[in-house]
Amino acid sequence: FLKKMESIQIIYKDGDKQLALKKLKGIPDESVTSAERAKKYNMIGVIYFSNRNLTKAIENFQLAKQYVDKDYQLASQINLNLASTYYKSNKIELSRNVLKAVNLDYFKESEKKKFYKLNLSVANQMDDTKEIVDSLIFLMGDLKSFSNVEDYQYKELLVDNYRKLSSTQRVHFLDK
């Protein structure tokens, strides 16, 4: 199964989404484990997402969630994919709820950045000051000096939202 998935991912990355989708759909569910089914449906969801078929993407990410068991990294990836799709579908509240199920402990730095960028967008839409500040602080982690902070594209957003926090919340973020 892993070799099949690798070859399908190569086909997908080479741009032949239709062939990749056909090969994924050609893998019978009965022939693979529950975890492999989760990977299969997650990949199908990714392809539909990339084709902007958000309804089909959501269906497949939800199917993948049903099959994922103890692979917490995959479960978090599926949740991030589903939250992104909800966001693109303008289902902001659903996106926010699914984001809460993402466990960042299982993500590499690049996936954490994707999470926090999406979290920032969702929080901004919902006017959630705490989440805006939390996301921006993480995303500022790459900045090397105070002069970089001055030039940071989201500096005003961070400062404005930080000022809205209670003193207790401000202390919490400074401790963090």
Rosetta constraint file for C-alpha pairs under 8 A:
AtomPair CA 1 CA 5 HARMONIC 6.15 0.50
AtomPair CA 1 CA 32 HARMONIC 7.44 0.50
AtomPair CA 1 CA 36 HARMONIC 7.47 0.50
AtomPair CA 2 CA 6 HARMONIC 6.10 0.50
AtomPair CA 3 CA 7 HARMONIC 6.24 0.50
AtomPair CA 4 CA 8 HARMONIC 6.13 0.50
AtomPair CA 5 CA 9 HARMONIC 6.04 0.50
AtomPair CA 5 CA 40 HARMONIC 7.86 0.50
AtomPair CA 6 CA 10 HARMONIC 6.28 0.50
AtomPair CA 7 CA 11 HARMONIC 6.26 0.50
AtomPair CA 8 CA 12 HARMONIC 6.13 0.50
AtomPair CA 8 CA 20 HARMONIC 5.25 0.50
AtomPair CA 8 CA 23 HARMONIC 7.01 0.50
AtomPair CA 8 CA 24 HARMONIC 7.40 0.50
AtomPair CA 9 CA 13 HARMONIC 6.02 0.50
AtomPair CA 9 CA 20 HARMONIC 7.26 0.50
AtomPair CA 10 CA 14 HARMONIC 6.02 0.50
AtomPair CA 11 CA 15 HARMONIC 6.59 0.50
AtomPair CA 11 CA 16 HARMONIC 5.70 0.50
AtomPair CA 11 CA 17 HARMONIC 7.19 0.50
AtomPair CA 11 CA 19 HARMONIC 7.27 0.50
AtomPair CA 11 CA 20 HARMONIC 5.86 0.50
AtomPair CA 12 CA 16 HARMONIC 5.30 0.50
AtomPair CA 12 CA 17 HARMONIC 5.00 0.50
AtomPair CA 12 CA 19 HARMONIC 7.78 0.50
AtomPair CA 12 CA 20 HARMONIC 5.52 0.50
AtomPair CA 12 CA 47 HARMONIC 7.95 0.50
AtomPair CA 16 CA 20 HARMONIC 6.39 0.50
AtomPair CA 17 CA 21 HARMONIC 6.04 0.50
AtomPair CA 17 CA 47 HARMONIC 6.51 0.50
AtomPair CA 18 CA 22 HARMONIC 6.11 0.50
AtomPair CA 19 CA 23 HARMONIC 6.14 0.50
AtomPair CA 20 CA 24 HARMONIC 6.19 0.50
AtomPair CA 21 CA 25 HARMONIC 6.11 0.50
AtomPair CA 21 CA 44 HARMONIC 6.30 0.50
AtomPair CA 21 CA 47 HARMONIC 7.04 0.50
AtomPair CA 22 CA 26 HARMONIC 6.10 0.50
AtomPair CA 23 CA 27 HARMONIC 6.76 0.50
AtomPair CA 24 CA 40 HARMONIC 6.43 0.50
AtomPair CA 24 CA 44 HARMONIC 6.96 0.50
AtomPair CA 27 CA 31 HARMONIC 7.34 0.50
AtomPair CA 28 CA 32 HARMONIC 7.23 0.50
AtomPair CA 29 CA 33 HARMONIC 7.83 0.50
AtomPair CA 29 CA 37 HARMONIC 6.38 0.50
AtomPair CA 32 CA 36 HARMONIC 5.79 0.50
AtomPair CA 32 CA 37 HARMONIC 6.37 0.50
AtomPair CA 33 CA 37 HARMONIC 6.23 0.50
AtomPair CA 34 CA 38 HARMONIC 6.35 0.50
AtomPair CA 34 CA 67 HARMONIC 5.15 0.50
AtomPair CA 34 CA 68 HARMONIC 6.65 0.50
AtomPair CA 34 CA 69 HARMONIC 7.63 0.50
AtomPair CA 35 CA 39 HARMONIC 6.46 0.50
AtomPair CA 35 CA 67 HARMONIC 6.03 0.50
AtomPair CA 35 CA 68 HARMONIC 5.25 0.50
AtomPair CA 35 CA 69 HARMONIC 6.54 0.50
AtomPair CA 35 CA 71 HARMONIC 7.48 0.50
AtomPair CA 36 CA 40 HARMONIC 6.10 0.50
AtomPair CA 37 CA 41 HARMONIC 6.11 0.50
AtomPair CA 37 CA 64 HARMONIC 6.81 0.50
AtomPair CA 37 CA 67 HARMONIC 6.27 0.50
AtomPair CA 37 CA 68 HARMONIC 7.85 0.50
AtomPair CA 38 CA 42 HARMONIC 6.00 0.50
AtomPair CA 38 CA 63 HARMONIC 7.27 0.50
AtomPair CA 38 CA 64 HARMONIC 4.06 0.50
AtomPair CA 38 CA 65 HARMONIC 6.59 0.50
AtomPair CA 38 CA 66 HARMONIC 7.43 0.50
AtomPair CA 38 CA 67 HARMONIC 4.93 0.50
AtomPair CA 38 CA 68 HARMONIC 5.14 0.50
AtomPair CA 39 CA 43 HARMONIC 6.15 0.50
AtomPair CA 39 CA 64 HARMONIC 6.79 0.50
AtomPair CA 39 CA 68 HARMONIC 7.99 0.50
AtomPair CA 39 CA 74 HARMONIC 7.60 0.50
AtomPair CA 40 CA 44 HARMONIC 6.28 0.50
AtomPair CA 40 CA 64 HARMONIC 7.49 0.50
AtomPair CA 41 CA 45 HARMONIC 6.05 0.50
AtomPair CA 41 CA 60 HARMONIC 5.23 0.50
AtomPair CA 41 CA 61 HARMONIC 6.36 0.50
AtomPair CA 41 CA 63 HARMONIC 6.42 0.50
AtomPair CA 41 CA 64 HARMONIC 4.97 0.50
AtomPair CA 42 CA 46 HARMONIC 6.24 0.50
AtomPair CA 42 CA 60 HARMONIC 6.34 0.50
AtomPair CA 42 CA 61 HARMONIC 5.36 0.50
AtomPair CA 42 CA 64 HARMONIC 5.44 0.50
AtomPair CA 42 CA 78 HARMONIC 6.27 0.50
AtomPair CA 43 CA 47 HARMONIC 6.31 0.50
AtomPair CA 44 CA 48 HARMONIC 6.29 0.50
AtomPair CA 44 CA 57 HARMONIC 7.26 0.50
AtomPair CA 44 CA 60 HARMONIC 6.44 0.50
AtomPair CA 45 CA 49 HARMONIC 5.99 0.50
AtomPair CA 45 CA 56 HARMONIC 6.92 0.50
AtomPair CA 45 CA 57 HARMONIC 4.09 0.50
AtomPair CA 45 CA 58 HARMONIC 6.78 0.50
AtomPair CA 45 CA 59 HARMONIC 7.54 0.50
AtomPair CA 45 CA 60 HARMONIC 4.91 0.50
AtomPair CA 45 CA 61 HARMONIC 5.51 0.50
AtomPair CA 46 CA 50 HARMONIC 6.14 0.50
AtomPair CA 46 CA 57 HARMONIC 6.64 0.50
AtomPair CA 46 CA 81 HARMONIC 7.48 0.50
AtomPair CA 47 CA 51 HARMONIC 6.27 0.50
AtomPair CA 47 CA 57 HARMONIC 7.58 0.50
AtomPair CA 48 CA 52 HARMONIC 6.19 0.50
AtomPair CA 48 CA 53 HARMONIC 5.07 0.50
AtomPair CA 48 CA 54 HARMONIC 6.61 0.50
AtomPair CA 48 CA 56 HARMONIC 6.17 0.50
AtomPair CA 48 CA 57 HARMONIC 4.95 0.50
AtomPair CA 49 CA 53 HARMONIC 5.65 0.50
AtomPair CA 49 CA 54 HARMONIC 5.53 0.50
AtomPair CA 49 CA 56 HARMONIC 7.90 0.50
AtomPair CA 49 CA 57 HARMONIC 5.29 0.50
AtomPair CA 49 CA 85 HARMONIC 6.98 0.50
AtomPair CA 53 CA 57 HARMONIC 6.23 0.50
AtomPair CA 54 CA 58 HARMONIC 6.06 0.50
AtomPair CA 54 CA 85 HARMONIC 6.23 0.50
AtomPair CA 54 CA 88 HARMONIC 7.73 0.50
AtomPair CA 54 CA 89 HARMONIC 6.75 0.50
AtomPair CA 55 CA 59 HARMONIC 6.35 0.50
AtomPair CA 56 CA 60 HARMONIC 6.25 0.50
AtomPair CA 57 CA 61 HARMONIC 6.13 0.50
AtomPair CA 57 CA 82 HARMONIC 7.88 0.50
AtomPair CA 57 CA 85 HARMONIC 7.16 0.50
AtomPair CA 58 CA 62 HARMONIC 6.06 0.50
AtomPair CA 58 CA 82 HARMONIC 6.17 0.50
AtomPair CA 58 CA 85 HARMONIC 6.55 0.50
AtomPair CA 58 CA 86 HARMONIC 7.47 0.50
AtomPair CA 59 CA 63 HARMONIC 6.24 0.50
AtomPair CA 60 CA 64 HARMONIC 6.06 0.50
AtomPair CA 61 CA 65 HARMONIC 6.22 0.50
AtomPair CA 61 CA 78 HARMONIC 6.18 0.50
AtomPair CA 61 CA 79 HARMONIC 7.78 0.50
AtomPair CA 61 CA 81 HARMONIC 7.23 0.50
AtomPair CA 61 CA 82 HARMONIC 5.82 0.50
AtomPair CA 62 CA 66 HARMONIC 6.53 0.50
AtomPair CA 62 CA 82 HARMONIC 7.50 0.50
AtomPair CA 63 CA 67 HARMONIC 6.76 0.50
AtomPair CA 64 CA 68 HARMONIC 6.21 0.50
AtomPair CA 64 CA 78 HARMONIC 7.11 0.50
AtomPair CA 65 CA 75 HARMONIC 6.72 0.50
AtomPair CA 65 CA 78 HARMONIC 6.72 0.50
AtomPair CA 65 CA 79 HARMONIC 7.71 0.50
AtomPair CA 68 CA 74 HARMONIC 7.30 0.50
AtomPair CA 68 CA 75 HARMONIC 6.12 0.50
AtomPair CA 69 CA 75 HARMONIC 7.69 0.50
AtomPair CA 71 CA 75 HARMONIC 6.20 0.50
AtomPair CA 72 CA 76 HARMONIC 6.05 0.50
AtomPair CA 72 CA 103 HARMONIC 7.66 0.50
AtomPair CA 72 CA 106 HARMONIC 6.81 0.50
AtomPair CA 73 CA 77 HARMONIC 6.19 0.50
AtomPair CA 73 CA 103 HARMONIC 7.80 0.50
AtomPair CA 73 CA 106 HARMONIC 4.85 0.50
AtomPair CA 73 CA 107 HARMONIC 6.69 0.50
AtomPair CA 74 CA 78 HARMONIC 6.05 0.50
AtomPair CA 75 CA 79 HARMONIC 6.19 0.50
AtomPair CA 75 CA 102 HARMONIC 7.72 0.50
AtomPair CA 76 CA 80 HARMONIC 6.13 0.50
AtomPair CA 76 CA 101 HARMONIC 7.21 0.50
AtomPair CA 76 CA 102 HARMONIC 4.67 0.50
AtomPair CA 76 CA 103 HARMONIC 5.67 0.50
AtomPair CA 76 CA 104 HARMONIC 7.45 0.50
AtomPair CA 76 CA 106 HARMONIC 7.37 0.50
AtomPair CA 76 CA 107 HARMONIC 7.97 0.50
AtomPair CA 77 CA 81 HARMONIC 6.13 0.50
AtomPair CA 77 CA 102 HARMONIC 7.55 0.50
AtomPair CA 78 CA 82 HARMONIC 6.05 0.50
AtomPair CA 79 CA 83 HARMONIC 5.98 0.50
AtomPair CA 79 CA 98 HARMONIC 6.01 0.50
AtomPair CA 79 CA 99 HARMONIC 6.69 0.50
AtomPair CA 79 CA 101 HARMONIC 6.78 0.50
AtomPair CA 79 CA 102 HARMONIC 5.96 0.50
AtomPair CA 80 CA 84 HARMONIC 6.10 0.50
AtomPair CA 80 CA 98 HARMONIC 7.45 0.50
AtomPair CA 80 CA 99 HARMONIC 6.38 0.50
AtomPair CA 80 CA 102 HARMONIC 6.52 0.50
AtomPair CA 80 CA 115 HARMONIC 6.78 0.50
AtomPair CA 81 CA 85 HARMONIC 6.24 0.50
AtomPair CA 82 CA 86 HARMONIC 6.16 0.50
AtomPair CA 82 CA 95 HARMONIC 7.43 0.50
AtomPair CA 82 CA 98 HARMONIC 7.22 0.50
AtomPair CA 83 CA 87 HARMONIC 6.12 0.50
AtomPair CA 83 CA 94 HARMONIC 7.21 0.50
AtomPair CA 83 CA 95 HARMONIC 4.24 0.50
AtomPair CA 83 CA 96 HARMONIC 7.02 0.50
AtomPair CA 83 CA 98 HARMONIC 5.49 0.50
AtomPair CA 83 CA 99 HARMONIC 5.90 0.50
AtomPair CA 84 CA 88 HARMONIC 6.19 0.50
AtomPair CA 84 CA 95 HARMONIC 6.77 0.50
AtomPair CA 84 CA 118 HARMONIC 6.93 0.50
AtomPair CA 85 CA 89 HARMONIC 6.10 0.50
AtomPair CA 85 CA 95 HARMONIC 7.75 0.50
AtomPair CA 86 CA 90 HARMONIC 6.26 0.50
AtomPair CA 86 CA 91 HARMONIC 4.98 0.50
AtomPair CA 86 CA 92 HARMONIC 6.60 0.50
AtomPair CA 86 CA 94 HARMONIC 6.36 0.50
AtomPair CA 86 CA 95 HARMONIC 5.09 0.50
AtomPair CA 87 CA 91 HARMONIC 5.44 0.50
AtomPair CA 87 CA 92 HARMONIC 5.31 0.50
AtomPair CA 87 CA 94 HARMONIC 7.91 0.50
AtomPair CA 87 CA 95 HARMONIC 5.49 0.50
AtomPair CA 87 CA 122 HARMONIC 7.35 0.50
AtomPair CA 91 CA 95 HARMONIC 6.22 0.50
AtomPair CA 92 CA 96 HARMONIC 6.17 0.50
AtomPair CA 92 CA 122 HARMONIC 6.25 0.50
AtomPair CA 92 CA 125 HARMONIC 7.54 0.50
AtomPair CA 92 CA 126 HARMONIC 7.78 0.50
AtomPair CA 93 CA 97 HARMONIC 6.28 0.50
AtomPair CA 94 CA 98 HARMONIC 6.23 0.50
AtomPair CA 95 CA 99 HARMONIC 6.11 0.50
AtomPair CA 95 CA 122 HARMONIC 7.35 0.50
AtomPair CA 96 CA 100 HARMONIC 6.55 0.50
AtomPair CA 96 CA 119 HARMONIC 7.50 0.50
AtomPair CA 96 CA 122 HARMONIC 6.47 0.50
AtomPair CA 96 CA 123 HARMONIC 7.93 0.50
AtomPair CA 97 CA 101 HARMONIC 7.24 0.50
AtomPair CA 98 CA 102 HARMONIC 7.11 0.50
AtomPair CA 99 CA 115 HARMONIC 7.93 0.50
AtomPair CA 99 CA 119 HARMONIC 7.29 0.50
AtomPair CA 103 CA 107 HARMONIC 7.75 0.50
AtomPair CA 104 CA 112 HARMONIC 6.45 0.50
AtomPair CA 107 CA 111 HARMONIC 5.58 0.50
AtomPair CA 107 CA 112 HARMONIC 5.97 0.50
AtomPair CA 108 CA 112 HARMONIC 6.34 0.50
AtomPair CA 109 CA 113 HARMONIC 6.29 0.50
AtomPair CA 110 CA 114 HARMONIC 6.50 0.50
AtomPair CA 111 CA 115 HARMONIC 6.21 0.50
AtomPair CA 112 CA 116 HARMONIC 6.19 0.50
AtomPair CA 113 CA 117 HARMONIC 6.04 0.50
AtomPair CA 113 CA 138 HARMONIC 7.97 0.50
AtomPair CA 113 CA 139 HARMONIC 6.67 0.50
AtomPair CA 114 CA 118 HARMONIC 6.21 0.50
AtomPair CA 115 CA 119 HARMONIC 5.95 0.50
AtomPair CA 116 CA 120 HARMONIC 5.88 0.50
AtomPair CA 116 CA 135 HARMONIC 5.11 0.50
AtomPair CA 116 CA 136 HARMONIC 7.72 0.50
AtomPair CA 116 CA 138 HARMONIC 7.21 0.50
AtomPair CA 116 CA 139 HARMONIC 6.94 0.50
AtomPair CA 117 CA 121 HARMONIC 6.35 0.50
AtomPair CA 117 CA 135 HARMONIC 7.07 0.50
AtomPair CA 117 CA 139 HARMONIC 7.64 0.50
AtomPair CA 118 CA 122 HARMONIC 6.17 0.50
AtomPair CA 119 CA 123 HARMONIC 5.90 0.50
AtomPair CA 119 CA 131 HARMONIC 7.24 0.50
AtomPair CA 119 CA 132 HARMONIC 7.67 0.50
AtomPair CA 119 CA 135 HARMONIC 6.56 0.50
AtomPair CA 120 CA 124 HARMONIC 5.91 0.50
AtomPair CA 120 CA 131 HARMONIC 6.87 0.50
AtomPair CA 120 CA 132 HARMONIC 5.31 0.50
AtomPair CA 120 CA 135 HARMONIC 5.52 0.50
AtomPair CA 120 CA 136 HARMONIC 7.13 0.50
AtomPair CA 121 CA 125 HARMONIC 6.29 0.50
AtomPair CA 122 CA 126 HARMONIC 6.25 0.50
AtomPair CA 123 CA 127 HARMONIC 5.71 0.50
AtomPair CA 123 CA 128 HARMONIC 4.85 0.50
AtomPair CA 123 CA 129 HARMONIC 7.22 0.50
AtomPair CA 123 CA 131 HARMONIC 5.74 0.50
AtomPair CA 123 CA 132 HARMONIC 5.57 0.50
AtomPair CA 124 CA 128 HARMONIC 6.34 0.50
AtomPair CA 124 CA 129 HARMONIC 7.77 0.50
AtomPair CA 124 CA 132 HARMONIC 6.34 0.50
AtomPair CA 128 CA 132 HARMONIC 6.22 0.50
AtomPair CA 129 CA 133 HARMONIC 6.24 0.50
AtomPair CA 129 CA 161 HARMONIC 5.45 0.50
AtomPair CA 129 CA 162 HARMONIC 7.45 0.50
AtomPair CA 129 CA 164 HARMONIC 7.03 0.50
AtomPair CA 129 CA 165 HARMONIC 7.07 0.50
AtomPair CA 130 CA 134 HARMONIC 6.10 0.50
AtomPair CA 130 CA 161 HARMONIC 7.70 0.50
AtomPair CA 130 CA 162 HARMONIC 7.99 0.50
AtomPair CA 130 CA 165 HARMONIC 7.08 0.50
AtomPair CA 130 CA 169 HARMONIC 7.94 0.50
AtomPair CA 131 CA 135 HARMONIC 5.95 0.50
AtomPair CA 132 CA 136 HARMONIC 6.13 0.50
AtomPair CA 132 CA 158 HARMONIC 7.35 0.50
AtomPair CA 132 CA 161 HARMONIC 7.13 0.50
AtomPair CA 133 CA 137 HARMONIC 6.03 0.50
AtomPair CA 133 CA 158 HARMONIC 5.82 0.50
AtomPair CA 133 CA 161 HARMONIC 6.41 0.50
AtomPair CA 133 CA 162 HARMONIC 6.29 0.50
AtomPair CA 134 CA 138 HARMONIC 6.43 0.50
AtomPair CA 134 CA 173 HARMONIC 7.57 0.50
AtomPair CA 135 CA 139 HARMONIC 6.18 0.50
AtomPair CA 136 CA 140 HARMONIC 6.00 0.50
AtomPair CA 136 CA 154 HARMONIC 7.49 0.50
AtomPair CA 136 CA 158 HARMONIC 6.53 0.50
AtomPair CA 137 CA 141 HARMONIC 6.66 0.50
AtomPair CA 140 CA 149 HARMONIC 7.78 0.50
AtomPair CA 143 CA 148 HARMONIC 5.87 0.50
AtomPair CA 143 CA 149 HARMONIC 6.76 0.50
AtomPair CA 144 CA 148 HARMONIC 6.62 0.50
AtomPair CA 145 CA 149 HARMONIC 6.76 0.50
AtomPair CA 146 CA 150 HARMONIC 6.45 0.50
AtomPair CA 147 CA 151 HARMONIC 6.55 0.50
AtomPair CA 148 CA 152 HARMONIC 6.03 0.50
AtomPair CA 149 CA 155 HARMONIC 6.88 0.50
AtomPair CA 150 CA 155 HARMONIC 6.92 0.50
AtomPair CA 151 CA 155 HARMONIC 7.43 0.50
AtomPair CA 154 CA 158 HARMONIC 6.16 0.50
AtomPair CA 155 CA 159 HARMONIC 6.11 0.50
AtomPair CA 156 CA 160 HARMONIC 5.92 0.50
AtomPair CA 157 CA 161 HARMONIC 6.10 0.50
AtomPair CA 158 CA 162 HARMONIC 5.86 0.50
AtomPair CA 159 CA 163 HARMONIC 6.17 0.50
AtomPair CA 160 CA 164 HARMONIC 6.72 0.50
AtomPair CA 161 CA 165 HARMONIC 6.78 0.50
AtomPair CA 162 CA 170 HARMONIC 7.04 0.50
AtomPair CA 165 CA 169 HARMONIC 5.77 0.50
AtomPair CA 165 CA 170 HARMONIC 6.06 0.50
AtomPair CA 166 CA 170 HARMONIC 6.22 0.50
AtomPair CA 167 CA 171 HARMONIC 6.24 0.50
AtomPair CA 168 CA 172 HARMONIC 6.29 0.50
AtomPair CA 169 CA 173 HARMONIC 6.38 0.50
AtomPair CA 170 CA 174 HARMONIC 6.24 0.50
AtomPair CA 171 CA 175 HARMONIC 6.08 0.50
AtomPair CA 172 CA 176 HARMONIC 6.20 0.50
